[in-house]
Every structure is written in structure tokens, then in C-alpha cells.
Amino acid sequence: MKKKITISDIARELNTTASTVSRALSDDSRISKAKKKLVWKKVSELQYQPNSIASALRKGKSNVIGVIVPTSDRQFFASFIRGIEEIVREEGYRLIICQSDEQYDKECTSIDSLLNIRVDGIIASVAKNTVDFSHFKKIESQGVPLVLFDRVIETMNVNLVYSDDYYGAYRAVSHLIEQGCRRIAHFAGKQHIHIYQNRLKGYLQAIRDHHLPVDDELIIETDLIHDTYSILEIGKVLAKKLSEMPERPDAIFSSSDFAAMGALQFFKENNIAVPDEMALVGYSNDFSSSVIEPSLTTLDQHTSHMGNEAARHFLYQIITKPEYFKPRKTLLKPELVIRNSSLRRNVIPT
């Protein structure tokens, strides 16, 4: 293995001190232009690569932001990361992306690693299995800017950027009722996760506000945080269960686009017409929701904008003195994107 070149190696080659080389590389005014030229020439010859971590330790600033996501292979999180980069790139920041894989232990390890390399801030979405938040409180206690997004910890006094899931669910169910649906099932996520709690609350309130009975049998709690294939299969299984009820529902509001797509596949295979016999609304506006047949009505959370806002919250905290800093909380309204899976014939939306 080739030996890594250090500042000391460059200093030895030039018969000078490591501190002189370091100052030259930092464009220190105390070092002559001639000496700087010699140092940079030797850097090129020896192919020296600076140790960014060591530099961060010396300066107390790394120009790096750590981003922790449950998974990077979902359009939701990929779009969010792009939104962050659009803002912070112009300010000279780079991102380090960590995946928790929805595991508490990996989330803890990621936070420790990011703190050890002295990132300037951390932007994170909480893993589905996390119920102990002490590792996030460690970030706060060390004075490192923290922005939580999507799956947030509302009891922590930190920057938050999240979607109004209650509003999104209420809007979705109201739309289905406007289309003439009266028995609306709900694919609910695990209720220890606040986004799914709020979607269930929005569903229930819309049912009550339109003077329809709440039927607990139509509310199915399931784990909607898996790989895409598994969620599609969950959707198919749940659709089969609903279709076998003595009084079958006439619509489904799903907390996941992929579960809704799985249900759609089951209905097509079993000659249940969508939307006339079974209307469908999903959540998240994944790209595939617009290209399936029929196209899926869904809630767009505007994740790129969410990433923009998270980045702005971080930059605000960086430039604000701690004694004047007050965490910012941004609640974004999702947009109902109406497509063919919920538009019934001869019905004019109110």
C-alpha cells in the first residue's frame, strides 16, 4: 500500500517546518509568495491530499453537514437530499449521507460518527424503531445544529420541517366522499410513528365531519415501512381481506403509495373496477403513481421544498448566536394530486 503523504513529508522535502507548510497552504500572509509557490509545487509533485477531518478539528469548522435518512432508495428521501444540496452548495457545504436502515443502533452509530468528524450540523429523519431519543439529545447538548424532518420528535426544542399529515389525510378522505364513496377503508401505518397517527386522525375527522359512521373494521394498522416489493405485497393482502368482507368498502385511503398500488394490482387481477367499484388514494406521490394504469390519486409532500427549508433552518442556526437562537418549525401542506384511481364517472367534485 502506498504511504500517505503528510505535511511533515512536504516540510522535510523543502527543509522547512510543518507549521510553515501548513500556513502556506492556508495562504497565511506571513508566508512569502515565493515560499507558497514552492510548497504548492511540492504538493503537486508528491500528490498530497489534505486530511479534512484533521483540518476540521483545528478550525472547529468542517463545512460538512451530516444527513441521516432511513433509506436512500426512495424517491421521497432522494428528492429531499437534492433540496438540501440546492441551498447549501452555494454556501460551500458538502453532505455526508448516512442510512439508518430503520434501525435504532445504526442511527446511534451514525450520529456518533458524524459528531466525531465534527460536522457543522445534522439533518435527520427518525428511524421507525426509535423510541429512545437520547442520541438526538446528545447532538443538541454538544451545540451542533440539528434539523429533524418528516418523522420528527415534537417534544425536542430543535428545528423541525414536516408535512401536515392530518390535513393531507383529511383532504384525501373528503375527496373520496365527494366522489360518492361511503365506506372508506384506511391502510394505517404503525401508530407509534407520529406521521401515521396524524393521518389516522385526519381520516377519522373527515369521516365524522361528513356524518358517516366510523367502522373500526375498515381501519387496518400494518407496517408500511419496508422495501417496495414487500409493501406492494402487503397492499395485495389487505385488498384481498377487504374484498372478502360481507359489506365490502367502496374506497381505500392508504398511508402509502406502494400499498395502494399493491391493492390496485389485486383489484385488476380480480376484475374489481377501479375507481367505480373501489376508489383509491395513496400518499407521497412517488413517480410510479403517475405511470400506472389507472394513475393513482395521491398526496404530494413537496419533498424538494422540504429539503430547501431544512437547509435554510440549518444556515439560520449557524449564523445566529446561541443566546438569540430560537428553533424554527415549518409545517408544509401537502397537495392532493387527483388522478384516475379516484375519479368516478358522472360525479362532479364539490
C-alpha positions in Angstrom: 0.0 0.0 0.0 1.3 3.4 -1.0 2.3 5.6 2.0 0.1 8.5 2.6 1.9 11.8 2.2 1.7 14.2 5.1 2.6 17.9 5.7 5.7 16.7 7.6 6.9 14.9 4.4 6.5 18.1 2.4 8.3 20.1 5.1 11.2 17.6 5.1 11.5 17.8 1.3 11.7 21.6 1.5 13.9 21.6 4.6 11.4 23.7 6.5 8.8 23.2 9.3 5.4 21.6 9.1 3.9 24.7 10.6 5.3 26.8 7.7 3.9 24.4 5.1 0.5 24.5 6.9 0.5 28.3 6.9 1.5 28.4 3.2 -1.4 26.0 2.3 -3.8 28.3 4.3 -2.5 31.3 2.3 -1.2 32.9 5.5 0.1 36.5 4.9 3.2 35.8 7.0 4.5 33.4 4.3 6.1 34.9 1.2 4.7 34.3 -2.3 7.9 32.5 -3.3 7.7 30.1 -0.4 4.0 29.4 -1.1 4.8 28.7 -4.7 7.5 26.2 -3.7 5.1 24.5 -1.3 2.3 24.1 -3.9 4.8 22.8 -6.4 5.9 20.1 -3.9 2.3 19.3 -3.1 1.6 18.6 -6.7 4.8 16.5 -7.1 4.0 14.3 -4.1 0.2 14.2 -4.7 -0.6 15.3 -1.2 -4.2 15.1 -0.1 -5.2 17.2 2.9 -6.8 15.5 5.9 -10.2 17.2 6.0 -11.0 15.7 9.4 -7.8 17.0 11.0 -8.4 20.4 9.4 -11.9 20.4 10.9 -10.5 19.6 14.3 -8.1 22.5 14.1 -10.5 25.1 12.7 -13.6 23.9 14.5 -15.5 24.0 11.2 -15.7 21.2 8.6 -18.2 22.7 6.0 -19.8 19.3 6.1 -23.5 18.6 7.1 -24.5 15.1 8.1 -27.8 13.8 6.7 -29.4 10.7 8.3 -32.2 9.1 6.3 -34.0 5.8 6.9 -33.2 4.7 3.3 -31.8 6.4 0.3 -33.5 4.3 -2.4 -36.9 6.0 -2.0 -37.8 9.0 -4.2 -39.0 10.8 -1.1 -35.6 10.9 0.6 -33.6 11.3 -2.7 -35.7 14.4 -3.5 -35.3 15.8 0.0 -31.5 15.4 -0.2 -31.5 17.3 -3.6 -33.5 20.0 -1.9 -30.8 20.4 0.8 -28.0 20.5 -1.8 -29.7 23.2 -3.8 -29.3 25.6 -0.9 -26.1 24.6 0.9 -23.9 24.1 -2.1 -23.9 27.8 -2.8 -22.7 28.4 0.8 -19.7 26.0 0.4 -21.1 23.0 2.3 -20.9 19.3 1.4 -23.1 16.5 2.6 -22.3 13.1 4.2 -25.3 10.8 3.8 -25.9 8.0 6.3 -28.6 5.4 6.2 -30.2 4.0 9.4 -32.0 1.2 7.5 -34.8 1.9 10.0 -32.6 0.6 12.8 -32.1 2.3 16.2 -28.5 1.0 16.6 -27.4 2.2 13.1 -29.0 5.6 13.8 -26.9 5.9 17.1 -23.7 4.8 15.3 -24.3 7.3 12.5 -24.7 10.2 15.0 -21.6 9.2 16.9 -19.6 9.0 13.6 -20.8 12.4 12.4 -20.1 14.1 15.8 -16.6 12.5 15.8 -15.7 14.1 12.5 -17.0 17.5 13.7 -19.8 18.0 11.1 -21.2 21.5 11.3 -24.8 20.2 11.6 -27.0 17.2 11.3 -30.3 16.9 9.4 -32.2 13.7 10.2 -35.4 11.7 9.9 -36.1 9.3 12.8 -36.0 5.5 12.2 -39.2 3.7 12.6 -38.0 1.6 15.6 -36.6 4.6 17.6 -38.4 5.3 20.8 -35.4 6.4 22.9 -34.2 9.9 21.7 -31.1 10.3 24.0 -28.8 10.1 21.0 -30.5 13.1 19.3 -30.4 15.0 22.6 -26.6 14.4 22.6 -26.4 16.4 19.3 -28.3 19.2 21.0 -26.2 19.1 24.2 -23.0 19.5 22.1 -24.3 22.7 20.5 -24.4 21.1 17.0 -27.3 22.4 14.9 -30.0 19.8 14.4 -32.9 19.8 12.0 -35.4 17.0 12.1 -37.6 16.4 9.1 -40.7 14.3 8.2 -40.5 11.9 11.2 -39.7 14.4 13.8 -39.5 14.5 17.7 -42.1 17.2 18.5 -41.0 17.2 22.2 -37.5 18.3 21.4 -36.8 22.1 21.1 -34.9 21.8 17.8 -35.6 22.9 14.2 -38.4 20.9 12.6 -39.6 20.6 9.0 -42.5 18.3 8.4 -45.7 17.8 6.4 -49.2 18.4 7.7 -50.3 14.8 7.5 -53.6 15.5 9.3 -54.5 18.0 6.6 -53.4 15.6 3.8 -55.5 12.7 5.1 -58.5 14.9 5.7 -58.3 16.3 2.2 -57.9 12.8 0.7 -60.9 11.3 2.5 -63.0 14.4 1.8 -62.2 14.0 -1.9 -63.3 10.3 -1.8 -66.6 11.3 -0.1 -67.1 14.0 -2.7 -66.8 11.2 -5.3 -69.8 9.4 -3.7 -67.8 6.9 -1.5 -69.4 6.0 1.8 -67.4 3.0 3.2 -63.8 4.1 3.1 -61.1 1.8 4.4 -57.8 3.1 5.7 -54.4 1.4 5.4 -52.8 2.9 8.6 -49.1 2.7 9.4 -47.8 1.7 12.9 -49.3 4.1 15.4 -46.1 4.8 17.4 -44.9 6.9 14.4 -46.5 10.3 14.5 -47.0 10.7 10.8 -49.3 7.7 10.8 -51.0 8.9 13.9 -51.8 12.2 12.2 -53.0 10.5 9.0 -55.4 8.3 11.0 -56.7 11.4 12.9 -57.3 13.2 9.6 -59.1 10.2 8.2 -61.4 9.9 11.3 -62.2 13.6 11.4 -63.2 13.7 7.7 -65.5 10.7 8.3 -67.1 12.3 11.3 -67.4 15.8 9.7 -69.3 14.2 6.8 -71.6 12.4 9.2 -70.5 8.9 8.2 -70.1 6.1 10.7 -66.6 5.1 11.9 -66.1 1.4 11.3 -63.1 0.1 13.2 -63.0 -3.0 10.9 -62.1 -0.7 8.0 -59.0 0.6 9.7 -56.1 -1.8 9.2 -52.8 -1.0 11.0 -49.8 -2.5 9.3 -46.1 -2.0 8.8 -45.8 0.3 5.8 -42.1 0.8 6.1 -40.4 -1.9 4.1 -38.8 -2.4 0.7 -41.1 -1.5 -2.2 -41.8 -5.2 -3.1 -42.9 -6.0 0.4 -45.2 -3.1 0.7 -46.8 -4.0 -2.7 -47.4 -7.5 -1.3 -48.9 -6.0 1.9 -51.3 -3.9 -0.3 -52.4 -7.0 -2.2 -53.0 -9.0 1.0 -55.0 -6.1 2.6 -57.0 -5.6 -0.6 -58.0 -9.3 -0.6 -59.1 -9.1 3.1 -61.3 -6.1 2.3 -62.8 -7.7 -0.8 -63.9 -10.7 1.3 -65.9 -8.6 3.8 -69.7 -9.2 3.8 -70.1 -5.5 3.2 -67.2 -4.5 1.0 -65.8 -1.0 1.2 -66.0 1.2 -1.9 -62.8 3.2 -1.4 -59.3 3.0 0.3 -57.2 5.8 1.6 -53.7 4.3 2.0 -50.9 5.9 4.0 -48.5 4.5 1.4 -48.5 4.8 -2.4 -47.0 1.4 -2.8 -49.6 -0.3 -0.6 -52.3 1.4 -2.7 -50.5 0.1 -5.9 -50.5 -3.4 -4.5 -54.2 -3.1 -3.8 -54.8 -1.8 -7.3 -52.9 -4.8 -8.8 -55.2 -7.2 -6.8 -58.4 -5.5 -7.9 -57.3 -5.5 -11.5 -56.5 -9.3 -11.3 -59.9 -9.9 -9.7 -62.0 -7.8 -12.1 -62.9 -5.2 -9.4 -63.3 -1.9 -11.3 -61.1 1.0 -10.1 -62.5 3.6 -9.4 -66.1 2.8 -10.0 -66.3 -0.2 -7.6 -63.2 0.7 -5.5 -61.7 4.2 -5.5 -58.1 4.6 -4.3 -55.9 7.4 -2.9 -52.3 6.9 -1.8 -49.7 9.1 -0.1 -46.3 10.6 -1.2 -46.7 11.0 -5.0 -44.0 8.5 -5.9 -43.1 8.8 -9.6 -44.6 5.4 -10.4 -48.0 6.7 -9.1 -48.4 8.7 -12.3 -47.5 6.0 -14.8 -49.5 3.0 -13.6 -53.0 2.4 -15.0 -55.2 3.8 -13.8 -53.0 6.6 -12.5 -53.0 6.9 -8.7 -54.5 9.9 -6.8 -52.1 10.8 -4.0 -50.7 13.4 -1.7 -47.6 15.3 -2.9 -45.4 16.4 0.1 -43.2 18.6 -2.0 -40.1 16.9 -0.6 -37.6 19.0 -2.5 -39.1 22.2 -0.9 -38.9 20.4 2.4 -35.2 19.9 1.8 -34.8 23.6 1.0 -36.5 24.6 4.2 -34.3 22.2 6.3 -31.2 23.7 4.7 -32.4 27.2 5.5 -33.1 26.3 9.1 -29.5 24.9 9.4 -28.0 28.1 7.9 -30.1 30.3 10.1 -28.8 28.5 13.2 -25.2 28.6 12.0 -25.2 32.4 11.8 -27.3 33.1 15.0 -25.6 33.4 18.3 -26.7 30.7 20.7 -28.3 33.1 23.2 -30.5 34.6 20.4 -31.4 31.3 18.7 -35.0 30.1 18.7 -35.7 26.8 16.8 -37.8 27.1 13.7 -40.7 24.8 13.0 -42.1 24.6 9.4 -45.3 22.7 8.7 -45.9 22.2 5.0 -49.3 21.5 3.5 -49.3 18.5 1.1 -51.1 18.8 -2.2 -53.8 16.4 -3.3 -53.0 15.3 -6.8 -56.2 13.9 -8.3 -55.8 11.2 -10.9 -57.9 8.4 -12.4 -57.9 6.0 -9.5 -60.5 8.1 -7.6 -62.4 10.0 -10.3 -65.7 8.2 -10.6 -68.0 8.6 -13.7 -70.8 11.1 -13.6 -69.7 12.7 -10.3 -68.9 16.4 -10.2 -66.5 17.1 -7.3 -67.9 19.8 -4.9 
